[in-house]
Amino acid sequence: MDNLKEQDNTTSESIDNKDTEKAPEVYFEDLDLSDNVLDALYDMRFEKCTPVQAQCIPPILEHHDVLGVAQTGTGKTAAYLLPLLTLLERDPHPADAVNCLVIAPTRELARQIDQALQGFAYYTGVNAVAVYGGNDGIRYEQERRSLQAGADIVLATPGRLITHLQLGTLDLSRTTHLVLDEADRMLDMGFAEDILSIVKQMPEQRQTILFSATMPPKIAELARTVMHNPVEVEIAVSKPAENIKQSLYICHESDKAIILKKIFKEQPPQRVILFCSSKQKVKELAIVLKRSGLNARAMHSDLRDEVMNLFRAHKVDLLVATDIVARGIDIDDITMVINYDAPHDAEDYVHRIGRTARAGREGSAITLIGEKDLYALSNIERTLKIKIPRAELPEGVRPPQTEPQHGRGGRSGGNGNSRGRNGGSREQRNSHGKRGGNDAQSKGRNEHRRNDKRQAQSSKPHGKSDNRPAAQKRPPKNGIGRKPE
């Protein structure tokens, strides 16, 4: 971020977040979000803002460009979707134009953003189209019709977006909001020229929001090119405690059980937490470990208190859990944390391994990195500015390819999902199904929007009425925030 300030003569409003621990708590009710957006958040039980949300939402609502340095997992998706949904509701926008464009580097991230958007926009009249999957002609035709009919928000990957621009099926000449999510990853994948080509199709007077996990010189250069005097928000990532002995195994997914056996042979498990990515895998792995003679238990949402009491009483040696179920565990004598499935980002990694080495004790953290986790590992090490020591694999276990692939030829694992400039798209896309719709659906949606572009805030869009009892509805906004009970 210092590179951007030193090389740019324009003065940027800067928000420093070096000491997020002392920042006051901010509730969504404190912010100038629309009632329809607040109702959706209330239904989803979201009340308190994360630091990136508290610092990004106000300047976005004031139509400023925003440059955010924040990791996946910090709440950055809501940090731009919530204020943009509010602006699209409040400000006049043409019904037959693409008003907001959100670009994500991969289908996986685009799908996550789309799922979040469906929840946040549930009570609004905002129309969205996803453009990131389906190589077949039917899917493309659905996208073409939806784009030409107009959409408040278009969510896309760069490759698919460039294809529509080249074929003349997408018009960005009236697009007033642009979001570049995980911009550093897009540049790593070779999309720099594509992004600049897309931006050239848009009006000079627009709002641009850019999020990146880091601020290397190439991101600073991109920000200077596409943004106007941005408000800068930097969310510092906490670092692991120095008394945690970190190590990792880079292996095939099928060899993880063999590595676990090696770990527990060298150090029998006592006060160990093992993290998995899904509830189903927690169940299956706990059964396997118990059959091998280990005192292991799976922590389910419905048995959480019972299992935790057994673990606290030292009646269980090995706890198998997901991130979500394990939240709130506060035990000081955990000796080891094992990431059976790699964390998605640096924030999750620090949070997981921080369960050990508490109260001045020593602890160890072991992470198993499968073939699909190489990019996540690269991001964690780059963000934390560390190199996690590699442990030696058991005899007879062969490592996979150890370097994540970047550039136009492919992504992590070298599966060729990026797109070349000259010629057709090479992305292998999945059909999304729910977005885009057929011609009649798109026409019907837009006819409704032309007849009644914006509804009164006291009402809900057609089919989205709030029929809950009064006691369960969101209380009227009082301007001072509603603290959780």
Disulfide bonds with the S-S distance in Angstrom:
none
